[in-house]
C-alpha cells in the first residue's frame, strides 16, 4: 500500500518511520529555529525593523497631533523668515496711497430726476426717462440731494464752494445708458481742501501713532451707474434703479504710507458719514465703494517724476477699483505694493493701469490701461446750471451737525471714565443704535435718582460705567448667543435702567441681576420690580459674622489653596474663595463684602488688589 493511495482518514495510523519523506524529516529542525527566535523579547524582534520598543510606543492620535504641531512650527518659522526678509526689502521702498470713496447719499430722489432712490425694490421699477437717456429728456437738479452732501463736507472740514458746476465724463459702457456720467471732477466741485485726523484708537499703523492727518483734495457730487447682475454662464442683467442715485466721491491726498492706516481711514470715513446721516448704508451693504491709488519709489533713488495736487516726487501709480470691505482695502494695497516692488527690483517699469482685486487673492490683476482726463473728454454740462450755495445754508448745516465719532468718544471717556476700547465700540457698532440706547438708559437712571446728566460726578461716573458694561457685555452676550441684531433687542431702555438701578443700590447681587436680565430678554412681561419680588431675588444681606463663618469653613475645607495664598503670595486665588462664597450664598453674598472678609482673614493688604 503506497502513501499516495492511503485514505486521508487512515494516515494517522501509518507508521511515520516507514513512510515519512525527507521534507517532513527536516520540519522539526525548522520549527526549532523558529522557537529560538520567539525566545527573544518582542522589543528585540521589532527593533530589527522599527527600532521602537513596545513600552515606548506613541498612540496614533498623539502622533498625528505632534506631527501637525511640528508642521505648524515649521510653517510659522518659514513665514517669520519670509516676513523678516520682506520687511528688510520693503525698508528700502516708500509706499504712497491715495483713496477715493464713492458713497450713496441718503436721499429720497435721484440726482437729476424725480424717480425715487431704491436699493431693494423690484429691478427697473424706479426709473425716469432721463435715467434711461431717452432722447429729449433733460436733467433737473434735485435740491434736496445737496443737504446730506453738505453735512459730509462740513464734517470733513472742507471749504464749501459758493458756486459749483457739473461736467460730463464720457465713456461707453453698458451700465451708463447716456454714454457719459454727470460729475464735478474737472470744473468746480462743491467742496475742497478738507482733512481727517486718525488716532491710535482708530487702528492706524504703529508707525503713524499717536495720530496722522490726511488731507482731502475735494468732494464732488455725481451719478451712480446701473447695477450689473451676472447670470452664469454668460448673461448679464441690468437694474437701472441705481442709475442716477446721488453719490459723493471723497478724494484724499496721497499722504498714506501704510496699508493698515489706509483701511483705518476708510473705516473712519464711513463712521463719520453714518454719524451725520449722509449715507444710506456702509460697505457691508454696498453703500460705499473704494478705489485706491498705489505707488512705490526707492528711498535710495531720486524723487519720482510724478506729482499730484502739489505733492511731488511720487512713483507711477496704479488704481485698484471697486474694493468692498476694509480687509480688501488693506490686502489689495499690500499685494499691489509687493507687485510693484518686484517689478522695479527686476529692472522693470510700472505701467499706469487700472487693476482689480478679488477676495482671497494674493495679487491684483490688470483690467485695462489707465485713462486720463483727455480720454474721458471732460466738458461742462450744458444742461445743468451752476449750483449757488448760500452762506446761511452752510451755517445752518454747521450748527445742526450731529456729534461726530471723535467727540462722542471724548464725551464717554472724559465724562464717565469709560475705557477708549469700550467707548469706541459703543460709538462704532450698530449704526449708532447702541449709543442712543446708552443715552436713553442713562437719562432714565438719572431721572430715577432725581439727578441730571451733569449731576454729582462720582454718581454719574458710576452710572455711566455700569451702563456701558451692561449694554456691551451682558446684553451683548445675550444678543450674540441668540444670534439677534441690536435692532431686535427685546430689553427696553426702561427695563435696563430698572435692572441697573437695583444693582447700583445693592438690592440684588451681580449674579442675580444677570439672571433677571436673562428673564426679561426671554420675554418675561412682568415689571422688573415684580419679578424680583415674585421670584425672591431680592438680596437678604448677611451679617459680618455670617460672612466670616462661611469664609472660615471654606478655608478649612481647602487648606491647600489657602496655603498658596499665605505662603506663596498667590493673592489672585482669593477670588476663587469669593466665587465659592457667592455660590453657597445663593444670591445673598455681595462679592466686595466677601472679598473684604477674606482679605482680613488672610491678613492681606488692600493695595495688593488694586
FENWO-V798609 format. One record per backbone hydrogen bond with DSSP energy under -0.5 kcal/mol. NH is the residue of the N-H (numbers start at 1). CO is the residue of the C=O. Records with the same first field share a line. If there is no record, write none. Layout:
NH: CO, CO
//
This chain:
5: 2
6: 3
10: 7
11: 7, 8
13: 10
14: 11
19: 15
20: 16
25: 21
26: 22
27: 23, 24
28: 24
30: 26
31: 27
32: 28
33: 29
34: 30
35: 31
36: 32
37: 33
38: 34
39: 35, 36
40: 37
44: 41
45: 41
46: 42
47: 43
48: 44, 45
49: 46
50: 46
51: 46
56: 53
57: 54
63: 59
64: 60
65: 61
66: 62
67: 63
68: 64
69: 65
70: 66
71: 67
72: 68
73: 69
74: 70
75: 71
76: 72
77: 73
78: 74
79: 75
80: 76
81: 77
82: 78
83: 79
84: 80
85: 81
86: 82
87: 83
88: 84
89: 85
90: 86
91: 87
92: 89
93: 90
94: 297
95: 93
96: 295
97: 256
98: 293
100: 291
101: 250
102: 100, 289
103: 101, 248
104: 287
105: 246
106: 278
107: 105
110: 113, 115
111: 244
117: 108
125: 122
132: 128
133: 130
134: 129
137: 134
140: 112
142: 111
143: 141
145: 142
146: 143
147: 144
148: 144
149: 145
150: 146
151: 147
152: 148
153: 149
154: 150
155: 151
156: 152
157: 154
158: 153
159: 192
160: 158
161: 190
164: 387
165: 188
167: 183
168: 379
169: 167, 181
170: 168, 376
171: 179
173: 171
176: 173
179: 176
181: 169
183: 167, 181
191: 219
192: 159
193: 217
194: 216
195: 156
196: 214
198: 212
200: 210
202: 199
203: 200
204: 199
208: 205
209: 205, 206
212: 198
214: 196, 212
215: 213
216: 194
217: 215, 251
218: 251
219: 191
220: 249
222: 247
223: 182
224: 245
226: 175
227: 239
228: 226
229: 237
230: 228
231: 235
232: 230
235: 231
237: 229
239: 227
240: 238
242: 239
243: 240
244: 224
245: 242
247: 222
248: 103
249: 220
250: 101, 248
251: 218, 249
252: 99, 250
253: 215
255: 253
256: 97
262: 258
263: 259
264: 260
265: 261
266: 262
267: 263
268: 264
269: 265
270: 266
271: 267
272: 268
273: 269
274: 270
275: 271
276: 272
277: 274
278: 273
279: 273
280: 104
285: 282
286: 283
287: 282
288: 282
289: 102
290: 323
291: 100
292: 320
293: 98
294: 292, 318
295: 96
297: 94
299: 92
300: 92
304: 313
306: 314
308: 311
311: 308
312: 310
314: 306
318: 294
319: 353
320: 292
321: 319, 355
323: 290
329: 325
330: 326
331: 327
332: 328
333: 329
334: 330
335: 331
336: 332
337: 333
338: 334
339: 335
340: 336
341: 337
342: 338
343: 339
344: 340
345: 341
346: 342
347: 344
348: 343
353: 351
354: 368
355: 319, 353
356: 365
361: 358
365: 356
367: 354
368: 354
370: 352
376: 372
377: 373, 374
378: 373
379: 168
381: 166
382: 380
384: 381
385: 383
387: 164
388: 386
389: 162, 387
390: 388
394: 390
395: 391
396: 392
397: 393
398: 394
399: 395
400: 396
401: 398
408: 404
409: 405
410: 406
411: 407
412: 408
413: 409
414: 410
415: 411
416: 412
417: 413
418: 412
423: 419
424: 420
425: 421
426: 422
427: 423
428: 424
429: 425
431: 428
432: 429
433: 430
434: 429
436: 432
437: 433
438: 434
439: 435
440: 436
441: 437
442: 438
443: 439
444: 440
445: 441
446: 442
447: 443
448: 444
449: 445
450: 447
451: 446
455: 452
460: 456
461: 457
462: 458
463: 459
464: 460
465: 461
466: 462
467: 463
468: 464
469: 465
470: 466
471: 467
472: 468
473: 469
474: 469
475: 470
477: 473
478: 474
479: 475
480: 476
481: 477
482: 478
483: 480
484: 479
488: 485
489: 486
492: 490
496: 492
497: 493
498: 494
499: 495
500: 496
501: 497
502: 498
503: 499
504: 500
505: 501
506: 503
507: 502
508: 502
513: 509
514: 510
515: 511
516: 512
517: 513
518: 514
519: 515
520: 516
521: 517
522: 518
523: 520
524: 519
531: 527
532: 528
533: 529
534: 530
535: 531
536: 533
537: 532
538: 532
539: 507
541: 539
542: 588
547: 543
548: 544
549: 545
550: 546
551: 547
552: 548
553: 549
554: 550
555: 551
556: 552
557: 553
558: 554, 555
559: 556
562: 558
563: 559
564: 560
565: 561
566: 562
567: 563
568: 563, 564
569: 565
570: 564
571: 569
573: 570
574: 571
575: 572
576: 573
577: 573
578: 574
579: 575
580: 576
581: 577
582: 578
583: 579
584: 580
585: 581
586: 582, 583
587: 582
588: 585
590: 588
594: 590
595: 591
596: 592
597: 593
598: 594
599: 595
600: 596
601: 597
602: 598
603: 599
604: 599
608: 605
609: 606
610: 607
//
